[in-house]
Amino acid sequence: MTETITAPRYVAYVPLTDLPPATRNPKRHELELIIDSINMHGLVEIPVVDERTQRTLHGHGRRESLIEMQARGMTMPGGLVLDEDGGWLVPVLRGWYSRSDAEAEALAIKLNRLPGEGGWDPREFAAVLEDLATNAVELFDSLAIPADEMDSLFGRVDPEALPGGGREDEKPLLHLPDDKERDGSLSPDDEGRDTHTSCPACGHLFSTSH
C-alpha cells in the first residue's frame, strides 16, 4: 500500500448532491428509525468522506435519510444549514485518505461493527431504560426496542434493585448462565428467590419461574 497522506480532520458543509455513496456498501438501514431520530434530535453523528475517492465512507444511512426527508418536504433538521438556493448543506468529516479500496471498505465495516461489539451492561442498560420508560415515555418509545429483547433484558436483572424497585442501594443481581453452579442450580446468593422481570412501562413485577 502507498504511504498515508497526513491531513488534519475538519468539518465542511456540502450539498447532499455532492455526497456520493461508496461504490459498494453492504450495510442495510432502517431508514424510518433514522429519520425519526434525526427529526427528534437533529443530525448529531455526521457522515465521513474519504478524500481519496471523494465518496461517503461512513454515514450512508444518515445520507439516505436526509435525502428522503428533503424529498418529503420535511423541515430541515438541526445541524444542517441552508444554501442561497434553499438547499440543504450537510456537515461532513473530512481529512482522511484511504490508501486503497480495500482499506476504505475494511474501515467502513469497522466503523459500523466495532461500536456495537462491546454489547450493553445489562444492569446499567436496564436501569436507564426503566428511567426513560417512567419519566420520558416518548424518548423510550423512540428507541424502538423489540418486546422480546426487553423481556429478555429485564428477565436477567433483579428488578428490586432498579429505580423504584425497593432495593436501589443494592447491586443488581443477574440471572445469567454463568451465574449458576456446575449442577445447574442458582448460586448461593440467589437461593430461595424466584427469577423476576418487570414491565418497563409500569414497573409491575412478576415471576418468570413458572
C-alpha positions as CSV (number, residue, x, y, z in Angstrom):
1,M,0.0,0.0,0.0
2,T,1.1,3.6,-0.6
3,E,2.1,5.9,2.2
4,T,-0.7,7.5,4.1
5,I,-1.3,11.2,3.4
6,T,-1.4,13.1,6.7
7,A,-4.1,15.8,6.8
8,P,-6.0,17.5,9.6
9,R,-9.6,16.5,10.3
10,Y,-12.1,19.2,9.7
11,V,-15.8,19.7,9.2
12,A,-17.2,21.1,6.0
13,Y,-20.7,21.7,4.9
14,V,-21.6,20.2,1.5
15,P,-24.8,19.9,-0.6
16,L,-26.4,16.5,-0.3
17,T,-25.9,16.0,-4.1
18,D,-22.1,16.4,-3.5
19,L,-22.0,13.5,-1.1
20,P,-21.9,10.4,-3.4
21,P,-22.2,6.9,-1.8
22,A,-19.5,4.3,-1.8
23,T,-19.4,2.1,-4.9
24,R,-20.2,-0.9,-2.6
25,N,-22.0,-0.7,0.7
26,P,-23.3,-4.0,2.2
27,K,-24.8,-2.3,5.3
28,R,-28.6,-2.1,5.4
29,H,-30.5,0.6,7.2
30,E,-33.8,1.1,9.0
31,L,-34.4,4.5,7.3
32,E,-37.7,5.3,9.1
33,L,-36.0,4.9,12.5
34,I,-33.0,7.0,11.4
35,I,-35.4,9.7,10.0
36,D,-37.4,9.7,13.3
37,S,-34.1,10.1,15.3
38,I,-32.8,12.9,13.1
39,N,-36.2,14.6,13.2
40,M,-36.2,14.4,17.0
41,H,-32.6,15.2,17.9
42,G,-31.1,16.8,14.7
43,L,-28.1,15.4,12.9
44,V,-25.6,14.6,15.6
45,E,-23.2,12.0,14.2
46,I,-22.0,13.4,10.8
47,P,-21.0,11.4,7.7
48,V,-17.4,10.8,6.9
49,V,-15.8,11.4,3.5
50,D,-12.8,9.5,2.0
51,E,-10.6,12.2,0.4
52,R,-9.0,9.7,-2.0
53,T,-12.3,8.6,-3.5
54,Q,-14.4,11.7,-2.6
55,R,-17.2,9.3,-1.6
56,T,-19.0,8.7,1.6
57,L,-17.0,6.3,3.8
58,H,-19.4,6.2,6.8
59,G,-22.9,7.6,7.3
60,H,-24.8,6.1,4.3
61,G,-27.9,5.7,6.4
62,R,-27.9,9.3,7.5
63,R,-27.2,10.4,4.0
64,E,-30.2,8.4,2.6
65,S,-32.4,9.5,5.4
66,L,-31.7,13.2,4.8
67,I,-32.3,12.8,1.1
68,E,-35.7,11.2,1.9
69,M,-36.5,13.9,4.4
70,Q,-35.8,16.6,1.9
71,A,-37.9,14.8,-0.8
72,R,-40.8,14.5,1.6
73,G,-40.7,18.3,2.3
74,M,-39.9,17.8,5.9
75,T,-38.4,20.6,8.0
76,M,-34.7,20.8,7.8
77,P,-33.2,19.2,10.9
78,G,-30.9,20.8,13.3
79,G,-27.2,20.6,12.4
80,L,-27.7,21.5,8.7
81,V,-27.7,24.9,7.1
82,L,-29.4,26.3,4.0
83,D,-27.6,27.5,1.0
84,E,-28.5,30.5,-1.1
85,D,-31.0,28.5,-3.1
86,G,-32.6,26.8,-0.1
87,G,-30.8,23.6,-0.5
88,W,-29.6,21.6,2.5
89,L,-25.9,21.7,3.4
90,V,-24.8,18.7,5.4
91,P,-21.8,18.8,7.8
92,V,-19.2,16.0,7.0
93,L,-15.9,15.0,8.5
94,R,-13.1,15.4,6.0
95,G,-9.3,14.9,6.0
96,W,-9.0,11.1,6.0
97,Y,-7.5,9.4,2.9
98,S,-7.7,5.7,2.3
99,R,-4.7,4.0,0.8
100,S,-6.7,1.6,-1.3
101,D,-10.3,0.5,-1.9
102,A,-9.7,-2.5,0.3
103,E,-8.7,-0.2,3.3
104,A,-11.7,2.0,2.7
105,E,-14.1,-0.9,2.7
106,A,-12.4,-2.5,5.8
107,L,-12.7,0.7,7.7
108,A,-16.3,1.2,6.7
109,I,-17.1,-2.2,8.2
110,K,-15.2,-1.4,11.4
111,L,-17.0,1.9,11.9
112,N,-20.3,0.1,11.7
113,R,-19.4,-3.1,13.6
114,L,-17.0,-2.1,16.4
115,P,-19.2,0.3,18.4
116,G,-21.7,-2.5,19.0
117,E,-19.2,-5.3,19.7
118,G,-19.0,-4.5,23.4
119,G,-22.7,-5.0,23.9
120,W,-24.5,-3.5,26.9
121,D,-24.1,-3.8,30.6
122,P,-27.4,-5.4,31.5
123,R,-27.6,-3.7,34.9
124,E,-26.9,-0.2,33.7
125,F,-28.9,-0.6,30.5
126,A,-32.0,-1.9,32.4
127,A,-31.8,1.0,34.9
128,V,-31.5,3.6,32.1
129,L,-34.5,2.1,30.2
130,E,-36.5,1.9,33.4
131,D,-35.9,5.6,34.0
132,L,-36.8,6.5,30.4
133,A,-39.9,4.4,30.4
134,T,-41.0,6.0,33.6
135,N,-40.0,9.6,33.1
136,A,-39.7,10.2,29.3
137,V,-42.1,7.8,27.5
138,E,-41.8,9.5,24.1
139,L,-38.0,9.1,24.2
140,F,-38.3,5.5,25.4
141,D,-40.7,4.7,22.6
142,S,-38.3,6.3,20.1
143,L,-35.7,3.6,20.9
144,A,-37.9,1.0,19.2
145,I,-36.5,-1.9,21.2
146,P,-38.4,-5.1,20.3
147,A,-40.6,-6.5,23.1
148,D,-38.8,-9.8,23.2
149,E,-35.5,-8.0,23.6
150,M,-37.0,-6.0,26.5
151,D,-38.4,-9.2,28.1
152,S,-35.0,-10.9,27.8
153,L,-33.1,-8.0,29.4
154,F,-35.5,-7.4,32.3
155,G,-35.7,-11.1,32.9
156,R,-32.0,-11.2,33.5
157,V,-31.9,-8.4,36.1
158,D,-33.2,-8.3,39.6
159,P,-35.9,-5.7,39.3
160,E,-35.9,-4.8,43.0
161,A,-32.5,-3.2,42.6
162,L,-33.7,-1.0,39.8
163,P,-35.1,2.5,40.4
164,G,-38.3,2.2,42.3
165,G,-37.8,-1.4,43.0
166,G,-37.3,-1.3,46.7
167,R,-33.6,-2.1,47.0
168,E,-31.9,0.6,44.9
169,D,-29.0,0.7,47.2
170,E,-28.1,-2.9,46.5
171,K,-26.1,-4.0,43.5
172,P,-28.4,-5.7,41.0
173,L,-28.1,-9.4,40.6
174,L,-28.2,-11.0,37.1
175,H,-29.6,-14.5,36.5
176,L,-27.1,-15.5,33.7
177,P,-26.0,-18.9,32.6
178,D,-22.5,-18.4,34.2
179,D,-24.2,-17.3,37.4
180,K,-25.2,-20.9,38.2
181,E,-23.3,-23.7,39.9
182,R,-22.0,-26.6,38.0
183,D,-25.1,-28.7,38.8
184,G,-27.3,-26.1,37.2
185,S,-28.7,-24.6,40.4
186,L,-28.7,-20.9,41.2
187,S,-25.6,-19.6,43.0
188,P,-25.8,-19.3,46.8
189,D,-26.8,-15.6,46.8
190,D,-29.9,-16.4,44.7
191,E,-31.2,-19.4,46.8
192,G,-34.8,-19.2,47.7
193,R,-35.6,-16.3,45.4
194,D,-37.6,-16.6,42.2
195,T,-36.3,-15.0,39.0
196,H,-38.4,-11.9,38.2
197,T,-38.9,-9.5,35.4
198,S,-40.6,-6.1,35.4
199,C,-42.8,-4.3,32.9
200,P,-40.7,-1.4,31.6
201,A,-43.8,0.7,31.2
202,C,-45.4,0.4,34.6
203,G,-42.8,-1.4,36.8
204,H,-45.1,-4.3,37.7
205,L,-43.0,-7.3,39.0
206,F,-43.9,-10.8,38.1
207,S,-42.2,-14.2,38.4
208,T,-40.8,-16.0,35.4
209,S,-40.1,-19.2,37.2
210,H,-43.5,-20.8,36.2
